[in-house]
Amino acid sequence: MEDFKRLLVLFRNALAFSFAWLVLCVALVSVFGDGNLTAQFLLKVFALCAWGSVSFVFSFFTNFMKKKGFIFCLTVFFALFIPVEVLMFYFMGIFVGVGTPAMWILLGSLIAVSYVGCILIDTFVMRKRAKEYTAKLMEYKSHTLTKP
Amino acid sequence: MWNKGEAPGQIFRAFPIIRNKRSSMRVTVKNNIESGTFVEIHCKEVTGETERLKRYISRFDERITGTSNGQTHNIEISQILYIESVDKKTFLYTSGSVFQADKRLYELEELLDEKTFFRCSKSVIVNLDRIKSLRPEVTRNIRATMENGEVIVISRRYAAALKKLIGLEG
């Protein structure tokens, strides 16, 4: 029960943070762009943020997922969020019209670069550190625990 | 340390000496008392190592009471992989079983050797002696894989303390 409450708090925080940022961005685009901002559009933004927050909290903060490691959590998060994000962007009309392919490529590249970057850090930096940490623990165990 | 009713003078007889190859410590075993086990430490001065040895021997074969399926068990401390508090109940996890302890997590933390049992999150104490490997994460948490393959997450709040304890940077 305590865990569920914690997850709800995290969801609320994630939703508030992401929705506030996106509303700010949308408002700026609206002011400097065509000046067209509807309640329906904001509702779609809210739905996207809500799904993003659910995916984020589930992927990174549930006890089950935390034990699986960061790359697994990130993969699950991307798998849950990106299809919905793409669909919502399409329905919101963000990726419609002139310049759309470039925007799709930009979105795809951003996701791919961040994902590959995380995998590279995990493979080359964290694996090396894991060996170092384990070796130190074994040394500690041999000196402090089993051989007093 | 003497068992009740046993005089310290009883132990002094000639018995084989077992030398510990890695240190200058001599270990002798004498089977000359009626019952129980009596351990006495002789040293020139009481150092940290002596204290550690005393603590280690004192806690050897120490047990915690836990219940499982309505039955009460005495669980050897060394068999515990980790201790978890869930909804104000405390559970002891061994390789194949889970027991509910009658003590709260903080009470067990005080009772157990802080060099062996490490508080790794708000609700978990892990037995360092039963960790097979450690893996730091990008999130600064550390994943500890136990001897039975279970994974325990050492939260970033406690990761620095663990690193300091095992001799990595603070």
Boltz contact constraints between the chains, C-beta under 6 A:
constraints:
  - contact:
      token1: [A, 66]
      token2: [B, 153]
      max_distance: 6.0
  - contact:
      token1: [A, 67]
      token2: [B, 151]
      max_distance: 6.0
  - contact:
      token1: [A, 70]
      token2: [B, 137]
      max_distance: 6.0
  - contact:
      token1: [A, 70]
      token2: [B, 138]
      max_distance: 6.0
  - contact:
      token1: [A, 70]
      token2: [B, 139]
      max_distance: 6.0
  - contact:
      token1: [A, 121]
      token2: [B, 138]
      max_distance: 6.0
  - contact:
      token1: [A, 126]
      token2: [B, 136]
      max_distance: 6.0
  - contact:
      token1: [A, 129]
      token2: [B, 136]
      max_distance: 6.0
  - contact:
      token1: [A, 130]
      token2: [B, 135]
      max_distance: 6.0
  - contact:
      token1: [A, 133]
      token2: [B, 134]
      max_distance: 6.0
  - contact:
      token1: [A, 134]
      token2: [B, 133]
      max_distance: 6.0
  - contact:
      token1: [A, 134]
      token2: [B, 134]
      max_distance: 6.0
  - contact:
      token1: [A, 136]
      token2: [B, 166]
      max_distance: 6.0
  - contact:
      token1: [A, 136]
      token2: [B, 167]
      max_distance: 6.0
  - contact:
      token1: [A, 136]
      token2: [B, 168]
      max_distance: 6.0
  - contact:
      token1: [A, 137]
      token2: [B, 134]
      max_distance: 6.0
  - contact:
      token1: [A, 137]
      token2: [B, 166]
      max_distance: 6.0
  - contact:
      token1: [A, 140]
      token2: [B, 166]
      max_distance: 6.0
  - contact:
      token1: [A, 141]
      token2: [B, 129]
      max_distance: 6.0
  - contact:
      token1: [A, 144]
      token2: [B, 115]
      max_distance: 6.0
  - contact:
      token1: [A, 145]
      token2: [B, 116]
      max_distance: 6.0
  - contact:
      token1: [A, 145]
      token2: [B, 129]
      max_distance: 6.0
  - contact:
      token1: [A, 148]
      token2: [B, 52]
      max_distance: 6.0
  - contact:
      token1: [A, 148]
      token2: [B, 53]
      max_distance: 6.0
  - contact:
      token1: [A, 148]
      token2: [B, 56]
      max_distance: 6.0
